[in-house]
């Protein structure tokens, strides 16, 4: 392949890119890279080929091409080639490559080998379940994985599951003046064994409802009052949204992420702590 043909193929690749024809674009980049792997422009082509396969959710190809892109990227300067490789390596559970990629990007990881189980702070993830979207809070375990800390209302999703999310925020949530990013879910990494249940709960005071949520939280479970759920349009969800406390006292549905026997025990314990103003009924398994 001469340079003239290569240049034409690169033009076609970016035309396909603009049309979001990721498979064609990636194939054209790869054809050129097979002959010109190390020209001055090759690092960009390796990166774009890997990125196209990321868009296609072809994680094996994103991993293979991402390794080539990262091998040609400067370390410690926040080069996105390392971030995309970190995502693909995480999904493949290649922890050595993932760790090297995050460090290549410039992120300091907790010491050790194997799976990364760090404390990267709270954030939000927009779950995508067959087109049904819901924003939940996560506890970030690494730069791209987080444990779901809400009880999702979306069928089939559970409190405590671990998701892989993208690196570019699509929206923010502001709570008490602090801004948190909202990331897009890429895939469900690890399911949760905790079932989802609902019950009708009567709380005489907001403090009673808070006590119920805190009780479940102390035991590693989730409790989600329906009054705290908020529906946003796509534009607002993907923008910067100031989130205010909306839970209220009275009778309402509460969702739980917990084994049924434990949920009954904790609900009973909660109700017994105050003689009046606390009651529950109709604990039901969801899904």
Residue pairs with C-beta under 8 A, 6 or more apart in sequence:
1 31
1 32
1 35
1 36
3 36
6 32
6 35
6 36
9 28
9 31
9 32
10 28
10 29
10 32
10 45
12 28
13 24
13 25
13 28
13 29
13 32
13 45
13 48
14 25
16 22
16 24
16 25
16 28
17 25
17 48
17 52
20 55
22 52
22 53
22 55
22 56
23 52
23 56
25 48
25 49
25 52
26 49
26 52
26 53
26 56
26 61
26 65
29 45
29 46
29 48
29 49
29 52
30 49
30 65
32 45
33 42
33 45
33 46
33 49
33 68
36 42
37 46
37 68
38 72
42 72
43 69
43 72
43 73
43 81
46 65
46 68
46 69
46 72
46 81
47 69
47 73
47 80
47 81
47 84
49 65
49 69
50 61
50 62
50 65
50 66
50 68
50 69
50 81
50 84
50 85
50 88
51 62
51 84
53 59
53 61
53 62
53 65
54 62
54 66
54 84
54 87
54 88
57 186
57 187
59 88
59 91
59 92
60 92
62 84
62 87
62 88
63 85
63 88
63 89
63 91
63 92
63 94
63 97
66 81
66 84
66 85
66 88
66 89
67 85
67 97
69 81
69 84
69 85
70 79
70 81
70 82
70 85
70 101
70 104
72 81
73 79
73 81
73 82
73 104
75 82
75 103
75 104
75 106
76 104
76 105
76 106
77 106
78 105
78 106
79 104
79 105
80 167
82 101
82 102
82 104
82 105
83 101
83 105
83 143
83 167
84 167
85 97
85 101
85 104
86 98
86 101
86 102
86 105
86 143
86 144
87 144
87 164
87 166
87 167
87 186
89 95
89 97
89 98
89 101
90 98
90 116
90 142
90 144
90 145
90 164
90 189
91 164
91 186
91 187
91 189
93 115
95 113
95 114
95 115
95 116
96 113
98 116
98 142
99 109
99 113
99 116
102 109
102 116
102 142
102 143
103 109
105 143
107 143
109 116
109 118
109 142
110 116
110 117
110 118
116 141
116 142
116 145
117 141
117 142
118 140
118 141
118 142
119 139
119 140
119 141
120 140
120 141
120 142
120 143
121 139
121 140
122 137
122 138
122 139
122 140
122 149
122 180
123 137
123 138
123 140
123 146
123 165
123 180
123 181
123 182
123 183
124 135
124 136
124 137
124 138
124 171
124 173
124 180
124 181
124 182
124 183
125 135
125 136
125 138
125 146
125 148
125 163
125 165
125 182
125 183
125 184
125 185
126 133
126 134
126 135
126 170
126 171
126 182
126 183
126 184
126 185
126 237
127 133
127 134
127 135
127 136
127 148
127 152
127 154
127 157
127 163
127 185
128 184
128 185
129 154
129 155
129 156
129 157
132 154
132 155
133 237
134 152
134 153
134 154
134 157
135 171
135 173
135 182
135 232
135 237
136 148
136 149
136 150
136 152
137 148
137 149
137 150
138 146
138 147
138 148
138 149
138 163
138 165
139 146
139 147
139 149
140 146
141 147
141 162
143 167
144 164
144 165
144 166
144 167
144 186
145 162
145 163
145 164
145 165
145 189
146 162
146 163
146 165
147 160
147 161
147 162
148 157
148 158
148 159
148 160
148 161
148 162
148 163
148 192
149 159
149 222
150 159
150 222
150 224
151 158
151 159
151 196
151 222
151 223
151 224
151 255
151 256
151 257
152 158
152 159
152 196
153 224
153 229
153 255
155 286
155 287
156 287
158 191
158 192
158 194
158 195
158 196
158 257
159 192
159 194
159 196
159 221
159 222
159 224
159 257
159 258
160 192
160 193
160 194
160 222
160 257
161 188
161 190
161 191
161 192
162 188
162 189
162 190
162 192
163 185
163 186
163 187
163 188
163 189
164 185
164 186
164 187
164 188
164 189
165 183
165 184
165 185
165 186
166 183
166 184
166 185
166 186
167 183
168 183
168 184
169 181
169 182
169 183
170 182
170 183
170 184
170 238
171 181
171 182
171 237
171 238
171 239
171 240
171 241
172 179
172 180
172 181
172 182
172 239
172 240
172 241
173 179
173 180
173 182
173 240
173 241
173 242
173 243
174 180
174 240
174 241
174 242
174 243
175 242
175 243
179 240
182 237
182 238
192 257
194 221
194 222
194 257
194 258
194 259
195 257
195 258
195 259
195 260
195 285
195 286
196 255
196 256
196 257
196 285
196 286
196 287
197 255
197 256
197 257
197 258
197 260
197 263
197 283
197 284
197 285
197 286
198 253
198 254
198 255
198 256
198 282
198 283
198 284
198 286
199 253
199 254
199 256
199 263
199 267
199 280
199 281
199 282
199 283
199 284
200 251
200 252
200 253
200 254
200 280
200 281
200 282
201 209
201 212
201 225
201 251
201 252
201 253
201 254
201 267
201 279
201 280
202 250
202 251
202 277
202 278
202 279
202 280
203 209
203 212
203 249
203 250
203 252
203 277
203 278
204 249
204 274
204 276
204 277
204 278
205 249
205 277
206 247
206 248
206 249
208 249
208 274
208 277
208 278
209 225
209 247
209 248
209 249
210 247
211 270
211 273
212 223
212 254
212 267
212 270
213 223
213 224
213 225
215 223
215 266
215 269
215 270
216 222
216 223
216 256
216 258
216 263
216 266
217 223
219 258
219 262
219 266
221 256
221 257
221 258
221 262
221 263
221 266
222 255
222 256
222 257
222 258
223 254
223 255
223 256
223 257
224 254
224 255
224 256
224 257
225 247
225 252
225 253
225 254
226 252
226 253
226 254
226 255
227 246
227 247
227 248
227 252
228 245
228 246
228 247
230 243
230 246
232 241
254 280
255 286
256 263
256 283
258 266
260 283
260 285
263 283
264 283
267 280
267 283
270 278
270 280
271 278
271 279
271 280
